[in-house]
Amino acid sequence: MLLLWPASVWIAIAFGSVASVLILWATGTCVWRLGRASPSLHRILVVALAPSLSVAIWLAIWLTCQLLLPAAQTMVSAIEQSLALGLICLVITGSMLGLARNGLRAGSSEVIAAAALLAIGLAIWLMAGGANALARGAAPDQGLILLGVLLLVAAALAGVPALRRTMTPAIASHQQTAWVPSALVGLLITVGAVAIIVSTQPARNGLALTLDAVLKDWPTVVAMLALFVGIFSTHRLIATLERRARDLNQSLQLASAAAERARSEDAATGLPNHRGMRQIIERQISISQASQDLFSVLHLGLSQVKTIRNSLGQSTADALMRALRDRLLDVLPAGDILARTGDDHFAIVSPDASSADGAVKLAATVLDCLDRHVPVNGHDIAVQGNIGIALFPNDSREAEALQTHAALAWSASRQTGPGGYKFFSNQIGEDIRNNFDRLAALRRAISQLEFTVMFQPQFALASGALVGCEALLRWPQGDGGTVPPSEFIPMAERSGLIIPLGHFVLAESCRAWVRWRALCNRAIKLSVNVSAVQLAQSDFVEHLERVLIDTGMDPHCLCLEVTESVAMKDPEAVITRFQAIRALGVELAIDDFGTGHSSLAYLKQLECHYIKIDQCFVAGAADDPGSQQIIASVVEMAASFQMQTIAEGVETREQLQHLRRVGCDLAQGFLLGHPVGERQFINDHLLASAPTH
């Protein structure tokens, strides 16, 4: 029957086949594009692609109708045309999303395509004037309708596999589309559409009228082709943007990976840093839990690195750490991992050291390799270290806790001197936590001014008269007791809190002295202890001068006490600092004399006013010949340097008598007077009318 169709039918089939192939290609690329995109971009892509494709299909149907139907029969109402266009848009949008989301899966994709083509077949029937013909009582040719429906369903069943075969290679390897299956599907769609169109109204007769229709509707042909070009351009634009986004994403991933490596790697040595070490421990925990093996974490802290960095520069310190890295890697067993977790710290994860004995052997090996000098940039550098050890799972099953426990054990090992190691224990953790608690309490006490200054009298041994006092800091507690200075003073020095504490003692003592002079008109000597940390401050002398001015303290009545070990630590710097202090009129005393290794030459250059004999010698003044000899030698030496001696810690009359006998100038101790508060000191000592000793 098809062979009997007029020429216009064959022209329409030829035109429709070309248009259908273009539509099939455009649909496939749109579905592919949607399938590659994330769901969040589906709406944007549908808005960009579906309208153009829908209008192109509508125009293709319109042109086919123009080719087939007489001009008088193509007067279809605007409502029918609009309804057809809306139906096409709805079908194209829904089918594109459906095919993209199910990934062209067999079965469901064919159903979606068949439903879409049948809906488009309905739009074709509307655009061919089917509704208008029914309204006039003209029934369509049911055979042609059935033929069109069957051909459209066949096109759907053949089209989806064709899309699946042609689009998948395009995605994978960008091969050319196989046009033969596409042409067959296009032909099925076109013949089905033509059958539906001519089922309602007879086709145009004569080749001349058909060609005339083509020439009249050339703008529509151009518009349809422009839409296909637009779809192709949009597809290429999206592909370009996607490629650039993919390149940008790859760049960001590479940058992120580089940043991650930088966060997990030490720049100077190339070893894992603290963060990287934690990741390594986490992986080792997973391995050890699966195999039920133990492993050790060693924390190695080095001495002298900070000094080398400050004196020889950062580059030399980095070179030293690289040299130590190489030396450590040479002695570590295969499988052990080395990391640099700080400026002067290494850490080791050792699966090989799976017991306490194994960890001890490894620690000994590491410390032995540090015994040899390290040649760096023309310098032979001696480095010492201490090691803290934590065991998995004995000490913890968490990576961060293992690192922390090893570091705490290292901190505890430093208390016994360099070159040692220590295992983590609960007691160490408890001690560290207590130290943190005490340090926090110390900070709070300083901020809330919980400290008080006590004063211990000093007497001239020749006359028994009160000549001065020593200001002593006390930290009272709520239960009526006090924290011993031997506990909080070292902590304050290590933490730097000795600076505000020292400022407090100096200012409070000076203000108390000014009140005494106004009350009793007595200008006794006031001694205040100064720590090494205070003395090392560049503005110490300026602060001292400011306190003297602000309080009105007579500088000639103030004496600063510095321990012998502090004075001998850096004699040249101390001599310079002492000269500036003496220039203010303030006197100086060497405290705890005899416990260090004083050089007599430096002692003379210090030009101090007093030497305090340590109480460890005073304790044996009554019955220990060695102590008696040392006391006598110190008194004689001080006299030769025109200094006075002060004996501290006098507790018995026998000690006092011996000190008088050898010519000691001044003394203080429990026998003569306990440290007391300011009011009691005034009542017991300043207001006393006569010497009592």
C-alpha positions in Angstrom: 0.0 0.0 0.0 2.9 2.3 0.7 4.1 2.0 -2.9 0.9 3.7 -4.0 1.5 6.8 -1.9 2.0 10.0 -3.8 5.4 11.7 -4.3 4.8 14.0 -1.3 4.8 11.0 1.0 8.2 9.9 -0.2 9.6 13.5 0.1 8.2 13.7 3.6 9.7 10.3 4.5 13.1 11.4 3.2 12.9 14.7 5.0 11.6 13.1 8.2 14.3 10.4 8.2 17.0 13.0 8.1 15.2 15.0 10.8 14.7 11.9 12.9 18.3 10.9 12.8 19.3 14.4 13.9 16.6 14.2 16.7 17.9 10.8 17.7 21.5 12.1 17.9 20.4 15.2 19.8 18.4 13.1 22.2 21.2 10.7 22.8 23.7 13.5 23.5 21.3 15.2 25.9 20.7 11.9 27.7 24.4 11.2 27.9 25.1 14.7 29.2 22.4 14.3 31.9 23.7 10.9 32.8 27.2 12.3 33.4 26.0 15.2 35.5 25.2 15.1 39.2 21.5 15.1 40.2 21.9 18.7 41.4 22.7 19.8 37.8 19.8 17.9 36.1 17.4 20.8 36.2 20.0 23.2 34.8 20.8 20.9 31.9 17.1 20.2 31.1 16.5 23.9 31.0 19.4 24.3 28.6 18.7 21.4 26.3 15.1 20.3 26.4 13.4 23.4 25.1 15.6 23.5 21.9 15.1 19.9 21.3 11.3 20.1 21.8 10.9 23.0 19.4 13.1 21.3 16.8 10.8 18.2 17.0 7.7 20.4 16.8 9.1 22.2 13.7 10.1 18.9 12.1 6.5 17.6 12.5 5.1 21.0 11.2 7.3 20.8 8.1 6.2 17.2 7.5 2.6 18.2 7.7 3.2 21.0 5.3 4.8 18.6 2.8 2.0 16.1 3.0 -1.2 18.0 3.4 -2.9 20.5 1.1 -2.7 24.1 2.1 -6.4 24.2 2.8 -6.1 21.3 5.2 -3.1 22.6 7.2 -5.2 25.3 9.0 -4.9 23.7 12.4 -6.0 25.8 15.4 -3.4 27.6 17.6 -4.8 25.6 20.6 -4.0 22.3 18.9 -0.5 23.5 18.0 0.2 24.9 21.5 -1.1 21.7 23.0 1.1 19.6 20.8 4.2 21.7 21.6 3.5 21.5 25.3 3.0 17.8 25.1 6.3 17.4 23.2 8.2 19.5 25.8 6.7 17.5 28.7 7.6 14.2 27.0 11.1 15.2 26.0 11.9 16.5 29.5 10.5 13.5 31.3 12.0 10.9 29.0 15.5 12.6 29.0 15.5 12.6 32.8 14.1 9.0 33.0 16.6 7.6 30.6 19.5 9.4 32.2 18.7 8.4 35.7 18.2 4.8 35.0 21.4 4.7 32.9 19.7 3.2 29.8 19.0 0.0 31.7 17.3 -2.7 29.6 13.6 -3.0 29.9 12.7 0.2 31.8 14.4 2.4 29.2 12.5 0.7 26.3 9.2 1.4 28.2 10.1 5.0 28.7 11.1 5.5 25.0 7.9 3.8 23.8 5.7 5.9 26.0 7.5 9.0 24.8 7.1 8.2 21.1 3.5 7.3 21.6 2.9 10.7 23.3 4.7 12.4 20.4 2.5 10.4 18.0 -0.5 12.0 19.8 1.1 15.4 19.2 1.6 14.5 15.5 -2.1 13.6 15.2 -3.0 16.9 16.8 -0.8 18.9 14.5 -2.2 17.1 11.5 -5.6 18.3 12.4 -6.9 15.1 13.9 -8.9 16.8 16.6 -10.4 19.2 14.0 -11.3 16.3 11.8 -13.1 14.4 14.6 -15.0 17.6 15.3 -16.2 17.6 11.7 -17.2 13.9 12.0 -14.3 12.6 9.8 -13.0 9.4 11.4 -9.2 8.6 10.9 -8.0 5.6 9.0 -7.7 3.1 11.8 -5.3 0.9 9.8 -2.8 3.8 9.3 -3.1 4.7 13.0 -2.4 1.2 14.0 0.5 1.1 11.6 1.9 4.3 13.0 1.6 3.1 16.6 3.4 -0.2 15.8 6.2 1.6 13.9 6.7 4.1 16.8 6.8 1.2 19.3 9.3 -0.7 17.1 11.4 2.5 16.8 11.5 2.7 20.7 12.5 -1.0 21.0 15.2 -0.5 18.4 16.2 3.0 19.4 17.2 2.4 23.0 19.6 -0.4 22.2 21.0 1.7 19.4 21.5 4.6 21.9 23.1 2.2 24.4 25.5 0.8 21.7 26.3 4.2 20.2 26.5 6.4 23.3 28.6 4.0 25.4 31.6 4.0 23.1 31.2 7.7 22.7 31.5 8.1 26.4 34.4 5.6 26.8 36.5 6.3 23.7 34.8 9.0 21.7 34.4 6.8 18.7 32.2 7.9 15.8 28.4 7.1 16.1 27.2 4.1 14.1 24.8 5.7 11.7 23.2 2.5 10.3 21.1 1.7 13.4 20.3 5.3 13.8 19.1 5.6 10.2 16.9 2.6 10.6 15.3 4.0 13.8 14.8 7.3 12.1 13.1 5.7 9.2 10.7 3.8 11.5 9.8 7.0 13.3 9.3 8.9 10.1 7.1 6.3 8.4 5.1 5.9 11.6 4.6 9.7 11.8 3.7 9.9 8.1 1.1 7.1 8.6 -0.5 9.0 11.5 -0.6 12.3 9.5 -2.2 10.8 6.4 -4.6 8.8 8.5 -6.5 11.9 9.2 -6.4 13.7 5.8 -5.3 12.7 2.3 -1.8 13.5 1.3 -0.9 16.2 -1.2 -1.0 15.1 -4.8 1.6 16.3 -7.2 5.3 16.9 -7.0 5.0 20.6 -8.0 2.8 21.4 -5.0 5.1 19.6 -2.7 8.2 21.5 -3.9 6.2 24.7 -3.7 5.5 24.0 0.0 9.2 23.3 0.6 10.2 26.6 -1.0 7.5 28.5 1.0 8.6 27.1 4.3 12.3 27.4 3.9 12.5 29.8 6.9 11.0 27.0 9.0 13.7 24.6 7.7 16.4 27.1 8.5 15.0 27.6 12.0 14.9 23.8 12.6 18.5 23.4 11.5 19.5 26.4 13.6 17.9 24.7 16.6 19.9 21.6 15.9 23.1 23.7 15.6 22.1 25.4 18.8 21.8 22.0 20.5 25.1 20.9 19.2 26.8 24.2 20.3 25.2 24.0 23.7 26.4 20.4 24.0 30.0 21.5 23.0 29.9 24.4 25.4 28.8 22.2 28.3 31.4 19.7 27.4 34.1 22.5 27.4 32.9 23.8 30.7 32.8 20.2 32.1 36.3 19.6 30.8 37.6 22.8 32.4 35.8 21.9 35.6 37.3 18.5 35.5 40.8 20.0 35.0 40.2 22.4 37.8 39.0 19.6 40.0 42.1 17.6 39.2 44.3 20.6 40.0 42.4 21.1 43.2 42.9 17.5 44.1 46.6 17.7 43.3 46.9 20.8 45.4 44.9 19.2 48.2 47.2 16.2 48.0 50.3 18.4 48.1 48.9 20.4 51.0 48.1 17.1 52.8 51.6 15.9 52.3 52.9 19.3 53.5 50.7 19.0 56.6 52.0 15.5 57.2 55.7 15.9 56.3 58.6 17.8 57.8 60.0 20.2 55.3 63.6 20.1 56.5 64.1 16.3 56.8 61.3 14.9 54.5 60.2 12.7 57.4 56.6 12.5 58.7 55.8 15.2 61.1 53.6 15.1 64.3 50.4 14.8 62.2 52.0 12.2 59.9 53.3 10.2 62.8 49.8 10.0 64.3 48.5 8.6 61.0 51.3 6.0 60.9 50.5 5.0 64.5 46.8 4.6 63.6 47.7 2.3 60.7 50.1 0.3 62.9 47.3 -0.1 65.5 45.0 -1.5 62.8 47.7 -3.9 61.7 48.6 -5.0 65.2 45.0 -5.4 66.3 44.5 -7.8 63.3 47.6 -9.8 64.0 47.4 -9.3 67.8 51.1 -8.1 67.9 52.6 -5.4 70.1 54.7 -2.5 69.1 56.6 0.4 70.7 56.5 4.2 70.3 59.7 6.0 71.2 60.0 9.7 71.7 63.5 11.1 71.3 64.2 14.6 72.6 67.6 16.2 71.8 69.6 18.7 73.7 71.7 21.5 72.2 69.6 21.9 69.1 68.0 25.1 70.2 71.4 26.5 71.2 72.9 25.6 67.8 69.9 27.2 66.1 70.4 30.4 68.0 74.2 30.5 67.6 74.9 29.0 64.2 71.6 29.6 62.5 68.5 27.7 61.3 70.3 26.2 58.2 72.9 24.6 60.4 70.2 23.3 62.8 68.3 21.8 59.8 71.5 20.2 58.5 72.1 18.7 61.9 68.6 17.2 62.0 69.2 15.7 58.5 72.5 14.2 59.6 70.8 12.8 62.7 68.0 11.5 60.5 70.5 9.6 58.4 72.3 8.2 61.4 69.1 7.0 63.0 67.8 5.4 59.8 71.1 3.5 59.6 70.6 1.8 63.0 66.8 1.3 63.0 65.5 -2.2 62.1 63.8 -2.7 58.8 60.1 -1.8 59.2 60.6 0.8 61.9 59.4 4.3 60.9 61.2 7.5 61.9 59.4 10.9 62.2 60.4 14.4 63.2 57.7 15.6 65.6 59.3 18.9 66.7 62.2 21.2 66.3 64.4 19.0 68.4 62.3 15.8 68.6 62.2 12.6 66.7 59.7 9.7 67.2 60.0 6.1 66.2 57.2 3.5 65.6 58.8 0.1 66.0 56.9 -3.1 65.2 60.2 -4.9 65.8 60.3 -3.8 69.4 57.3 -5.8 70.4 58.2 -6.2 74.1 59.8 -4.1 76.9 63.1 -5.8 76.4 63.0 -5.1 72.6 62.2 -1.4 73.4 65.1 -1.2 75.8 67.5 -2.6 73.2 66.2 -0.2 70.6 66.5 2.8 73.0 70.1 1.8 73.9 71.0 1.5 70.2 69.5 5.0 69.4 71.3 6.6 72.4 74.6 4.9 71.4 74.5 6.4 67.9 74.2 9.8 69.5 77.5 9.4 71.4 79.6 10.3 68.4 80.0 13.9 67.3 78.0 15.0 64.3 80.0 16.9 61.6 77.8 19.7 60.2 79.0 22.7 58.1 82.6 22.5 59.5 81.5 22.0 63.1 81.7 18.9 65.2 78.5 19.0 67.2 77.9 17.0 70.3 74.2 16.0 70.8 72.7 14.2 73.8 69.2 12.9 74.1 66.6 11.2 76.3 63.9 8.7 75.3 60.4 8.1 76.4 58.7 4.8 75.6 55.1 3.8 75.3 53.9 0.3 74.4 50.8 -0.8 72.5 48.4 -1.9 73.8 49.7 -1.8 77.4 49.8 2.0 77.7 47.0 2.8 75.3 45.1 1.7 72.2 44.7 5.2 70.8 47.3 6.9 68.5 47.2 10.3 70.2 47.5 8.8 73.6 50.5 6.7 72.6 52.2 9.8 71.3 51.4 11.7 74.4 52.5 9.0 76.8 55.8 8.6 75.0 56.4 12.3 75.3 55.5 12.3 79.0 57.9 9.5 79.6 60.6 11.5 77.8 59.9 14.5 80.0 60.2 12.3 83.1 63.5 10.8 81.8 65.1 14.3 81.7 64.9 14.5 85.4 67.7 11.9 85.7 70.0 13.7 83.3 70.8 13.2 79.6 71.4 9.8 78.0 68.6 8.0 79.7 65.2 6.4 78.9 62.0 5.8 80.8 58.9 3.8 80.2 55.5 5.5 80.6 53.6 4.6 83.7 50.4 5.7 85.3 52.5 7.4 88.0 54.2 9.5 85.4 50.9 10.5 84.0 49.6 11.3 87.4 52.7 13.4 88.2 52.4 15.4 85.0 48.7 16.0 85.6 49.5 17.2 89.1 52.1 19.5 87.7 49.6 21.0 85.3 47.1 21.4 88.1 49.7 23.1 90.3 50.8 25.3 87.5 47.2 26.3 86.9 46.8 27.0 90.6 50.0 29.1 90.5 48.7 31.2 87.7 45.4 31.7 89.5 47.2 32.6 92.7 49.3 35.2 90.9 46.3 36.8 89.2 44.4 36.9 92.5 47.3 38.0 94.6 47.1 35.1 97.0 50.8 35.4 98.0 52.2 37.1 101.0 55.7 38.4 101.9 57.2 37.3 105.2 60.3 38.9 106.8 63.1 37.1 108.6 65.4 39.3 110.8 69.1 39.5 110.4 71.3 40.4 113.4 74.9 41.6 113.8 76.8 38.9 115.7 79.1 41.4 117.4 76.4 43.5 119.0 73.2 41.4 118.6 71.4 44.4 117.0 68.8 44.1 114.3 70.5 45.3 111.1 68.2 43.9 108.4 65.8 41.3 107.2 65.2 39.0 104.2 61.9 39.2 102.3 60.6 35.6 101.7 57.6 34.8 99.5 54.9 32.5 101.0 51.9 30.9 99.3 49.2 30.4 102.0 46.4 27.8 101.5 42.8 27.8 102.6 43.5 25.1 105.2 45.9 27.3 107.1 49.0 25.6 105.6 51.4 26.9 103.0 53.0 25.5 99.8 56.7 25.1 100.4 58.8 27.5 98.3 60.9 24.5 97.2 57.8 23.3 95.3 56.4 26.4 93.6 59.6 28.5 93.0 61.2 26.0 90.6 57.9 25.6 88.8 57.6 29.4 88.5 61.1 29.6 87.1 60.5 26.9 84.5 57.2 28.5 83.4 58.4 32.1 83.5 55.9 33.0 86.2 58.8 34.0 88.4 58.8 37.3 86.6 55.5 38.6 87.9 56.2 36.9 91.3 59.6 38.7 91.5 58.0 42.0 90.6 55.4 41.4 93.4 58.0 40.6 96.1 60.2 43.5 95.2 57.4 46.1 95.1 55.7 44.8 98.3 58.9 44.6 100.2 60.0 48.1 99.2 56.6 49.5 100.2 56.8 47.7 103.6 60.3 49.2 104.2 58.9 52.7 103.4 56.1 52.2 106.0 58.7 51.0 108.6 60.8 54.0 108.2 57.8 56.3 108.6 56.7 54.4 111.7 59.9 53.7 113.5 62.4 56.0 111.8 64.7 53.0 111.4 66.5 52.3 108.0 67.4 48.7 108.2 68.8 46.6 105.4 66.2 44.9 103.2 67.3 41.8 101.3 65.3 40.5 98.3 66.1 37.3 96.3 66.5 37.6 92.5 66.2 34.5 90.3 68.3 33.8 87.2 65.3 34.3 85.0 64.7 37.8 86.4 68.4 38.8 86.2 68.4 37.7 82.5 65.6 40.1 81.6 66.9 42.9 79.5 64.8 45.5 81.3 65.6 44.2 84.8 67.7 47.2 85.8 65.1 49.6 84.4 62.4 47.9 86.3 64.4 48.0 89.5 65.0 51.7 89.1 61.3 52.3 88.5 60.3 50.4 91.6 62.7 52.5 93.7 61.3 55.7 92.4 57.6 54.6 92.6 57.9 53.3 96.2 60.4 55.9 97.6 62.8 53.1 98.7 66.3 54.2 99.7 68.5 52.2 97.2 71.3 52.1 99.7 69.1 50.1 102.1 68.2 47.5 99.4 70.3 44.3 98.9 69.6 41.9 96.1 70.6 38.3 96.7 71.7 36.1 93.8 72.7 32.5 94.2 76.2 31.4 93.5 75.2 29.1 90.6 73.4 32.0 88.9 76.4 34.3 89.3 78.8 31.7 87.8 76.5 30.6 84.9 77.5 33.6 82.7 80.1 35.6 84.7 80.7 38.2 82.0 77.0 39.1 81.6 76.5 39.0 85.4 79.4 41.4 86.0 77.9 43.9 83.5 74.5 43.6 85.1 75.9 43.9 88.7 77.7 47.1 87.6 74.4 48.6 86.5 72.7 47.6 89.7 75.5 49.1 91.9 75.3 52.3 89.9 71.8 52.7 91.4 73.2 52.4 94.9 71.7 49.0 95.5 73.9 46.4 97.3 74.5 42.8 96.2 74.9 39.5 98.0 76.0 36.0 96.8 73.5 33.5 98.3 74.2 29.8 99.1 77.9 30.4 98.9 80.0 27.2 98.9 77.6 25.0 97.1 78.8 25.9 93.6 82.2 26.3 91.9 83.0 29.9 92.3 86.1 31.3 90.8 87.8 33.7 93.2 88.9 35.9 90.3 85.3 36.3 89.1 84.1 36.6 92.7 86.3 39.6 93.2 85.2 41.1 89.9 81.5 40.8 91.0 82.3 43.4 93.8 79.5 42.2 96.0 78.8 43.5 99.4 77.8 40.3 101.2 78.5 36.5 101.0 75.9 34.3 102.5 77.2 31.1 104.0 74.9 28.2 103.1 73.0 26.5 105.9 74.4 23.1 105.0 77.8 24.4 106.4 76.2 26.3 109.2 74.4 23.1 110.3 77.8 21.5 111.1 79.3 24.6 112.7 79.2 23.2 116.2 80.7 19.8 115.7 81.8 19.1 112.1 85.5 20.1 111.6 85.1 20.2 107.8 82.2 22.6 108.0 84.0 24.7 110.6 87.1 25.0 108.3 84.9 26.0 105.3 83.2 28.7 107.4 86.5 30.0 108.6 87.9 30.1 105.1 84.8 31.9 103.7 84.9 34.5 106.5 88.6 35.1 105.9 88.2 35.4 102.1 85.3 37.8 102.4 87.3 40.0 104.7 90.1 40.1 102.2 87.6 41.2 99.5 86.1 43.7 101.9 82.8 41.9 102.0 80.7 40.9 104.9 79.5 37.4 105.7 75.9 36.4 106.6 75.3 32.9 108.0 71.8 31.5 107.2 70.0 28.7 108.9 71.3 29.3 112.5 69.2 27.0 114.7 71.4 26.4 117.9 73.4 28.5 120.3 76.4 26.3 119.6 76.3 27.2 116.0 75.9 30.9 116.9 78.9 30.8 119.2 81.1 29.3 116.6 80.1 31.9 114.0 80.9 34.7 116.5 84.2 33.0 117.3 85.4 32.9 113.6 84.3 36.5 113.0 81.1 36.1 110.9 79.4 39.4 110.6 75.7 38.7 110.4 73.3 35.8 111.0 69.7 34.7 110.5 67.8 31.6 111.3 65.1 30.1 113.5 67.1 30.6 116.6 67.1 34.3 116.0 63.7 34.7 114.4 61.3 32.9 112.2 59.9 34.5 109.0 56.8 36.5 110.1 54.3 38.9 108.6 54.9 42.6 108.4 52.8 43.5 111.5 54.4 40.9 113.7 57.9 41.8 112.3 57.2 45.4 113.4 56.0 44.4 116.9 58.7 41.7 117.6 61.7 43.4 116.0 61.5 47.0 114.8 59.9 48.2 118.0 62.2 46.2 120.3 64.3 48.6 122.3 67.4 46.6 122.8 69.3 43.6 121.2 68.3 40.2 122.6 71.1 38.0 121.3 
